[in-house]
Amino acid sequence: MTDDSQTPRSASGQDPEQIPRGTPRLLGATEIRRLATELQVRPTKTLGQNFVIDGNTIRRIVAAARIDPGETVLEVGPGLGSLTLGLLDAAHRVVAVEIDPKLAERLPRTISEFRPALASHLDVVLADAMRVTELPHEPTSLVANLPYNVAVPVVLHLLEHFPGLQHGLVMVQDEVADRLCAGPGNKTYGIPSLKAAWYGRMRKAGVIGMNVFWPAPKISSGLVSFERHEPPRTTASRSEVFAAIDAAFAQRRKTLRAALAGWAGGADAAERALRAAGVDPQARGERLVIEDFARIAEARNLAGQDHGVEA
């Protein structure tokens, strides 16, 4: 539980004297705790639950997401509805995927209480976001406060299965944000950076402090903005390219010739594929961009065909 020093002076999470007249009300610490008590909910580390209790933070996230009024926004892990209210103010529709049955059942009633005119613009899906492959409406934007322990897999899964997601903003653990947005040669550059780059451009959009959450996490959160682009042009499939990335970073200190040996069918085969792709066999994976791995996977496939071997 947060102590009283973390409780904003108004229920909306903002000093009432600073709230412009007519600004839609958002959930603050008082409402969050009331709802949690009503539902007998205590945020759990297992589900990575940290509820935002500050209205200004919600407004900041929604503004940074650059949502078009006609959009359908996908929210993962809406919890008690802090961000959901802000998203409904900005978008045409919100599809919220929630894994906790109590929270999923309560969310529509919360929206009806705070935004009765927008209640019909919300769809709540009780499901694990990692297993969702269909939604009642096709989303064009993803905006979410993601559980720290599953943030990267969830983002990659949703980008894979919902090609209509053209842009978005996710809040994740700050170090995870750095990994998603890192470029070649950076010490945080690796598998998340490269796989995310297959789908689009990731950009660090800010840092959120710890005291705007209940319970307060032990580390700051990072905002990651993304815009989808076409994947690299290659005859290799996404899974084949991702397999090459996994192999290269399983032993990231080794040269690519050595690291890709098991994946390619031997060190010599790995070297042939690397040279065919225009990549130095003595380089390491941390120096390559997603297009390099696409060419490597394609070269391996072509080499396998030339030798009558199924890639």
Secondary structure, DSSP 8 states (H G I E B T S, - for coil): ---GGGS-SSTTSS-GGGS-TT------HHHHHHHHHHHT----TTTT--EE--HHHHHHHHHHHT--TT-EEEEE--TTSHHHHHHHHHSSEEEEEES-HHHHHHHHHHHHHH-GGGGGGEEEEES-TTT----SS--SEEEEE--GGGHHHHHHHHHHH-TT--EEEEEEEHHHHHHHH--TT-TT-SHHHHHHHHHEEEEEEEEE-GGGEES--SS-EEEEEEEE------SS-HHHHHHHHHHHHHTTTS-HHHHTHHHHTSHHHHHHHHHHTT--TTS-GGG--HHHHHHHHHHHHHHHHHTT---
